[in-house]
Amino acid sequence: MKKAIIVGATSGIGKEIALSLLKDNYKVGITGRRNRNLEEIKKQDSKNIFISCFDCTKESNSNKLDELSKLMGGLDMLVMSSGIGETNKNLEFSIEDKTNKLNVVAFTEIIGWGFNYFSNQNSGHIIAISSIAGLRGNGLAPSYNASKAYQINYLEGLRFKAYKLKKSIHITDVRPGFIDTEILKGNKEKFFWVENLKKATKQIMYAIKKKKTSVYITKKWNIIAFILNYIPERLLRKVF
């Protein structure tokens, strides 16, 4: 029975991935800050769901993941689904700092822990939920877009590292557009192409099973990605 840990599984994409893996006969470790949510998920299969409640930005992620993986009896897959994004029109440092502590610092520790774990056993699969936002900057949410760009580049760097070390480590970078989750803060009518969570998860699970290196969710966001990669900054700044 394969084993997976999903960091940030109390709601949204992380929760849906956890439930999907459970249906695929995985033992699933779930983490998050809200213990009540974790306990509710555990009720669905108390035998094969293991929980660890902690805040990625305040505790030792490495120690918590060590404990959880030992409790599960090993690990084959690590999913990083914890992230934050807020608009910051006034460029308040507290907002930028909060974003970077989770999307950069905690992300780096968690993904690095996973890479070293899988390197030691010479096998494993890392999946991270980054964002299409990482392709370009954004004046309304500078740190969010910048932190997602960091994630995209970091994951690519680890793919290069795994290749050079000849390690059988697969790394999948999932780049969603707008998905109907808590990150939209109930304002989905203000965004375009907001996708249903179930449909988005279905495409994510397909990418995971195929061990894709990167994927835009949903597929139509490939169009936006293509445009963002080639549109000049002098035009883009009028939008962002």
Disulfide bonds with the S-S distance in Angstrom:
none
